[in-house]
Amino acid sequence: MYSKRMSAEASTQPATEPKKEDEEEEEEDEEESSIVDDDELWKDITPIPQADAERPMVQIAYHPEYRKAMNLFRGLLEQDERSERALKLTSVILQYNGAHYTVWNYRSQILKHLHQTDPEGKHIQKELGMLNKYMGDMRKSYQAWQHRALMVELLEDVSKEIAFVDKVLKADTKNYHTWTYRQSLLCRYNQPEMWLGNYQLSKDIRNNSAWNHRFFLSFDTFPLHSPDLTPEQFTKIVDREIEFTKQQILKAPNNPSAWNYLRGVLRRGSRGLNSVEEFVIPPRIRRRNSWPIDLNKRSDLPVPAAVELLADIYSESQSKIKQALELYDLLAEKLDPIRKGYWQFRSQRTGPKQVTA
């Protein structure tokens, strides 16, 4: 479907599965690409041109076949025709513009209509086969993922979806749409999930998507599958995640993903930031400035995220406001000057309120 007109970016990306080069598929592609020129097939459809201004400031140089296909598409859309020829026409258009959400939506509606008279689900199975083949190239298209979700819903078979997502993640471990689709499968179809996040984090501890997925599993999916979860069990989950995150921070102290995760766990577990104060401040403290040294003990500067967390801890205590302001000033002037304005803003919000007459 997409083999002839892939964008320059997509054509360089590895597909999820090797593409089969058989004559039947080539003939099908040829049929789809030439269907626009079959005047006899479209004799009952009145093409509708794009409603451009009479003298547009910028004239888009559409490919002639794409322009003709879109004119026919508007004619079909006006009649709300849901047929085999309409399905083939959407294939031609998506070869040129794989992110055309109106065409994707129309394609979904066509397949949904055809599925009503197809008890064996052959149309949907064929569509999923096409998506399996090209999803590696289309993995950054949220329209394609949404279309896939609708097809899976129609087929009512998710048995192969997690394995499919695993293949796509091998090509791109940080693709937002792939992770979101995986999470939707876990929630919508009540599918259990093992610790995929552990595996991904072992490969790249800075993979923010993997951190997000771990949080999703621990605090969203697991409770969903455990309706009888007791407060004691939840407390153990929070404790486990705090300890796990501490260990990962010690491995890579300047990893913002882990620090953000720690904050999220504390918030979800209704724990105060001060509960990790001893961890944030290492045993050795530079007495002159009273700010924590780098946790990995290999840097002349402290970890900015640790200093920020410590400042936030101090800002929650009226007796330590002065220390909090000193740390915000340290961040602004030395540790993170690129965000100086932000740290000054935080300092102003933390400091004593000025009463004006």
C-alpha positions in Angstrom: 0.0 0.0 0.0 2.7 2.5 0.9 5.7 1.0 -0.9 5.8 3.5 -3.8 5.4 6.9 -2.2 6.8 6.7 1.2 8.1 10.0 2.5 11.9 10.5 2.7 11.8 10.1 6.5 9.7 7.0 6.6 11.6 5.2 3.9 14.7 5.3 6.0 13.0 3.7 9.0 13.0 -0.1 9.5 9.7 -1.7 9.0 8.2 -3.9 11.7 8.4 -7.0 9.6 10.3 -7.8 6.4 8.2 -6.8 3.4 7.2 -9.6 1.1 8.0 -9.1 -2.6 5.5 -11.3 -4.3 3.8 -10.7 -7.6 0.3 -10.7 -6.1 1.1 -7.7 -3.9 2.8 -5.8 -6.8 -0.3 -6.4 -8.9 -2.5 -5.1 -6.1 -0.4 -2.0 -5.7 -0.5 -1.4 -9.4 -4.3 -1.8 -9.3 -4.6 0.7 -6.4 -2.3 3.3 -8.1 -4.1 3.1 -11.4 -7.7 3.0 -10.1 -7.9 6.8 -10.3 -7.5 6.8 -14.1 -10.4 4.3 -14.6 -13.0 6.8 -15.8 -15.5 4.0 -16.4 -15.3 3.1 -12.7 -16.0 6.7 -11.6 -18.5 7.7 -14.2 -21.3 8.1 -11.6 -19.2 10.2 -9.3 -18.9 14.0 -9.7 -15.4 15.1 -8.7 -15.3 18.0 -6.3 -12.2 20.2 -6.6 -10.5 21.7 -3.6 -12.0 25.0 -2.5 -8.9 27.2 -3.0 -9.0 30.9 -3.2 -9.1 32.4 -6.7 -5.5 33.7 -6.3 -3.9 31.8 -3.3 -0.8 33.3 -1.8 1.0 29.9 -2.0 -0.1 27.4 -4.6 0.5 23.8 -3.3 2.1 21.6 -6.0 0.0 18.5 -5.5 0.9 15.4 -7.5 -1.7 15.1 -10.4 -2.8 11.7 -9.2 -3.2 12.9 -5.7 -5.2 15.9 -6.8 -7.5 13.7 -8.9 -7.9 11.2 -6.2 -8.8 13.8 -3.6 -11.4 15.3 -6.0 -13.0 11.8 -6.3 -12.7 11.4 -2.6 -14.7 14.5 -1.9 -17.4 13.3 -4.3 -17.6 9.9 -2.5 -17.6 11.5 0.9 -20.5 13.7 -0.1 -22.5 10.6 -0.9 -21.1 8.7 2.2 -20.3 5.8 -0.1 -18.8 2.8 1.8 -17.6 0.4 -0.9 -14.6 -1.6 -2.1 -13.8 1.1 -4.7 -13.9 3.8 -2.0 -11.5 1.6 0.1 -9.1 1.3 -2.7 -9.2 5.1 -3.3 -8.2 5.8 0.3 -5.2 3.5 -0.3 -4.1 5.7 -3.1 -4.5 8.9 -1.1 -2.7 7.5 1.9 0.3 6.6 -0.2 0.8 10.3 -0.8 -0.3 11.6 2.6 -0.1 9.0 5.4 -1.3 11.5 8.0 -4.6 12.5 6.4 -6.9 12.0 9.3 -10.1 12.5 7.3 -9.1 9.7 4.9 -8.1 7.4 7.8 -11.5 8.0 9.5 -13.3 7.4 6.2 -11.3 4.2 5.7 -12.3 3.0 9.2 -15.9 3.7 8.5 -15.8 1.8 5.2 -14.2 -1.3 6.8 -16.7 -1.2 9.6 -19.5 -1.2 7.1 -18.0 -4.0 5.1 -17.4 -6.0 8.2 -21.1 -6.2 8.9 -21.5 -8.6 6.0 -18.2 -10.4 6.5 -18.7 -12.8 9.5 -15.3 -14.3 9.1 -13.6 -10.8 9.3 -11.6 -11.2 6.2 -11.6 -7.5 5.4 -10.3 -6.6 8.9 -7.7 -9.4 8.9 -6.4 -8.2 5.6 -6.3 -4.6 6.9 -4.3 -5.7 10.0 -2.0 -7.6 7.8 -1.3 -4.4 5.9 -0.8 -2.5 9.1 1.6 -5.2 10.4 3.7 -4.8 7.3 3.9 -1.0 7.2 3.4 0.0 10.9 7.1 0.2 11.4 7.2 3.0 8.8 4.0 4.6 10.1 4.8 4.4 13.8 4.8 8.1 14.3 1.4 8.6 12.8 -1.3 8.7 15.5 -3.9 8.3 12.8 -2.5 4.9 11.9 -2.5 3.8 15.5 -6.1 4.9 16.1 -7.1 3.1 12.9 -5.4 0.0 14.1 -7.2 0.2 17.5 -10.6 0.4 15.7 -9.7 -2.6 13.5 -8.7 -4.7 16.6 -12.0 -3.7 18.3 -14.0 -4.9 15.3 -12.1 -8.2 15.1 -12.4 -8.7 18.8 -9.0 -10.4 18.9 -6.1 -8.8 20.8 -4.1 -12.0 21.3 -1.3 -10.9 19.0 -1.2 -7.2 19.8 1.3 -7.1 22.7 3.7 -9.2 20.7 3.2 -6.8 17.7 3.9 -3.7 19.9 7.1 -5.4 21.2 8.4 -5.6 17.6 7.7 -1.9 17.0 9.4 -0.9 20.2 12.5 -2.7 19.1 12.8 -0.2 16.3 11.9 2.8 18.5 11.9 2.4 22.2 10.7 6.0 22.9 7.8 6.4 20.5 4.9 8.0 22.4 2.2 6.5 20.1 3.5 3.0 20.5 3.6 3.2 24.3 0.1 4.8 24.5 -1.3 2.1 22.3 0.2 -0.6 24.6 -1.4 1.1 27.6 -4.7 1.3 25.9 -4.6 -2.5 25.3 -3.8 -3.1 29.0 -6.7 -1.0 30.2 -9.4 -1.7 27.6 -8.9 -5.4 27.2 -7.8 -6.1 30.8 -4.6 -7.7 29.6 -1.9 -8.4 32.3 1.5 -6.9 31.7 4.8 -8.0 33.1 7.6 -5.6 33.9 8.4 -4.4 30.4 9.6 -1.2 31.9 12.3 -3.0 33.8 13.7 -4.5 30.6 13.6 -1.1 28.8 15.2 0.7 31.7 18.0 -1.9 31.9 18.8 -1.0 28.3 18.4 2.8 28.7 17.9 4.2 32.2 17.1 7.6 30.7 14.1 6.2 28.7 11.4 8.5 30.0 8.8 6.4 28.2 9.8 3.3 30.1 9.6 5.3 33.4 6.2 6.5 32.5 5.1 2.9 31.6 6.4 1.6 35.0 4.4 4.2 36.8 1.3 3.3 34.7 1.8 -0.4 35.6 2.3 0.2 39.3 -0.4 2.8 40.0 -3.0 2.4 37.3 -2.9 -1.1 35.7 -2.1 -3.1 38.8 -4.9 -1.6 40.9 -7.2 -2.2 38.0 -6.4 -5.9 38.0 -6.5 -6.0 41.8 -9.8 -4.5 42.9 -9.3 -6.0 46.4 -5.9 -4.2 46.9 -5.5 -3.4 50.6 -3.9 -0.2 52.0 -1.1 -2.3 53.3 -0.4 -3.8 49.9 -0.5 -0.3 48.3 2.0 0.9 50.9 4.3 -1.9 49.9 4.0 -0.8 46.3 4.9 2.7 47.1 7.9 1.6 49.3 9.1 -0.7 46.5 9.0 2.0 43.9 10.7 4.6 46.1 13.6 2.1 46.8 13.8 1.1 43.2 14.0 4.8 42.1 16.7 5.6 44.7 18.9 2.8 43.3 18.5 4.1 39.8 19.3 7.6 40.9 22.5 6.3 42.4 23.4 4.8 39.1 22.8 8.0 37.1 22.4 11.0 39.5 21.8 13.5 36.7 18.9 11.6 35.2 15.8 13.9 35.4 13.4 11.0 34.5 14.2 9.2 37.7 13.9 12.3 39.9 10.5 13.1 38.3 9.4 9.5 38.9 10.4 9.8 42.6 8.3 12.9 42.9 5.4 11.2 41.2 5.6 8.2 43.5 5.7 10.4 46.6 2.7 12.3 45.4 0.7 9.2 44.5 1.6 7.6 47.8 0.6 10.8 49.8 4.2 11.0 51.1 5.8 14.3 51.9 8.9 15.4 50.0 10.7 15.5 53.4 10.4 11.7 53.6 13.4 11.5 51.2 15.4 14.3 52.7 18.1 12.0 54.1 18.5 10.4 50.7 18.8 13.8 48.9 21.5 15.0 51.3 24.5 12.7 51.2 26.4 12.0 54.4 29.1 14.5 53.4 28.0 18.1 53.1 30.2 21.0 52.0 30.0 23.0 55.2 30.9 26.4 53.7 27.9 26.5 51.4 25.7 23.8 53.0 24.6 22.2 49.7 24.8 18.6 48.7 27.7 17.2 46.7 27.1 15.2 43.6 25.8 11.8 44.5 28.3 10.1 42.2 31.2 11.9 43.9 32.9 12.6 40.5 31.7 16.1 39.9 32.7 19.5 41.3 29.0 20.5 41.1 26.0 19.0 42.9 23.1 17.4 41.1 20.7 20.2 40.1 17.6 17.9 40.5 18.8 17.0 44.1 19.3 20.7 44.9 15.8 21.5 43.5 14.2 18.8 45.5 16.0 19.8 48.7 14.9 23.5 48.1 11.3 22.3 47.7 11.6 20.4 50.9 12.9 23.4 52.8 10.3 25.7 51.2 7.5 23.6 52.9 8.9 24.5 56.3 8.7 28.1 57.6 11.8 27.6 59.7 13.9 26.7 56.6 12.7 29.3 54.1 16.1 31.0 54.2 17.8 27.7 53.2 15.4 27.2 50.4 16.0 30.7 49.0 19.8 30.1 49.2 19.4 26.9 47.1 17.2 28.6 44.5 19.8 31.3 44.2 22.5 28.6 43.8 20.5 27.1 41.0 20.0 30.4 39.3 23.5 31.6 39.5 25.7 28.5 39.2 24.0 25.2 38.7 21.3 26.0 36.1 21.8 29.6 34.9 20.0 28.9 31.6 16.7 28.9 33.7 17.7 31.8 35.9 14.4 33.5 35.4 12.5 30.5 36.5 14.5 30.0 39.7 14.2 33.7 40.5 10.4 33.2 40.1 10.5 30.2 42.4 12.5 32.2 44.9 10.0 35.1 44.8 7.1 32.7 45.4 8.9 31.1 48.3 10.1 34.2 50.1 8.1 36.3 52.6 5.1 38.2 51.2 5.6 41.9 50.8 2.7 43.9 52.1 2.2 47.2 50.2 0.2 50.1 51.5 
